[in-house]
Amino acid sequence: MLNIAANLEQINEEIFKASNKANRSSAAVNLLAVSKTKSFLLVEQAYQAGQRNFGENYIQEAVEKIQQLAHLPDICWHFIGPIQSNKTRLIAEYVSWVHSVDRIKTARRLNEQRAPNITPLNVCLQVNISGEHSKSGALLEDLPELAEYINSCDNLCLRGLMAIGAKTDDNDITRNSFKQMQTLFNQLQHQYPSVDTLSMGMSGDLAVAIECGSTMVRVGSAIFGSRN
Ligand SMILES: *Cc1c(COP(=O)(O)O)cnc(C)c1O
């Protein structure tokens, strides 16, 4: 039987252990509960168990849940899926964070569509570290221009970088790419004081990600059960 509170406890324990092992404070690693395809009722259960940050991949599905759960104080929604140009308005309107910006055109639209009288939209740049595995994510050579552009946008706040690890069981491959992300993140942090977030690590590669400096791990199935 699905026990969301117990699953959350177990993931938080894993985060705690991995942080200790890496000589980091577990308070510096946030858990993003990825609730895509799952009912708002399950999100509410996770909320009741103390979870506050939730990640969604499909904006229309996200908007429904955001509206259904609008009464919950401090709930915080993150968009982590691929961004189609015609969906930027909903993203700009409904979420607090977006992790998957990988081109200037998207950033420009989000900046134009974010209301200037609310908190700026927190943005992580998605980096393509796994090459052939993913069509999403900016190329390394495009990062500086993209970061500079987002930093110049009044209604966006540049918070950091996001990466999806390669689909592999080989921890050394994962570690290499995550180490590369850590270096990029450190460089970005030196340039932009608002940068504090390295969104990296999922159910399968959480410990390696924390070892490599992740400040936000994104976990779905280990909390909410597998998706069909
Ligand atoms: C679905 C998804 C996750 C969570 O994956 P799980 O395997 O369910 O833990 C994390 N990050 C992104 C970008 C996702 O799309």
The ligand as a Tripos MOL2 file, in Angstrom:
@<TRIPOS>MOLECULE
LIG
   15    15     1     0     0
SMALL
NO_CHARGES

@<TRIPOS>ATOM
      1 C1          9.9090   12.7980  -13.5220 C.3       1 LIG1
      2 C2         11.0680   13.6520  -13.1940 C.ar      1 LIG1
      3 C3         11.7530   13.4940  -11.9760 C.ar      1 LIG1
      4 C4         11.4090   12.4330  -10.9450 C.3       1 LIG1
      5 O1         11.6950   11.1700  -11.4510 O.3       1 LIG1
      6 P1         11.4770    9.8540  -10.5600 P.3       1 LIG1
      7 O2         12.2020    8.8000  -11.3160 O.co2     1 LIG1
      8 O3         10.0020    9.6100  -10.5180 O.co2     1 LIG1
      9 O4         12.0340   10.0960   -9.2290 O.co2     1 LIG1
     10 C5         12.8090   14.3600  -11.7160 C.ar      1 LIG1
     11 N1         13.1830   15.3170  -12.5920 N.ar      1 LIG1
     12 C6         12.5470   15.4930  -13.7620 C.ar      1 LIG1
     13 C7         13.0050   16.5670  -14.6910 C.3       1 LIG1
     14 C8         11.4810   14.6660  -14.1040 C.ar      1 LIG1
     15 O5         10.8730   14.8390  -15.2780 O.3       1 LIG1
@<TRIPOS>BOND
     1     1     2 1
     2     2     3 ar
     3     2    14 ar
     4     3     4 1
     5     3    10 ar
     6     4     5 1
     7     5     6 1
     8     6     7 2
     9     6     8 1
    10     6     9 1
    11    10    11 ar
    12    11    12 ar
    13    12    13 1
    14    12    14 ar
    15    14    15 1
@<TRIPOS>SUBSTRUCTURE
     1 LIG1         1 GROUP 0 **** ****
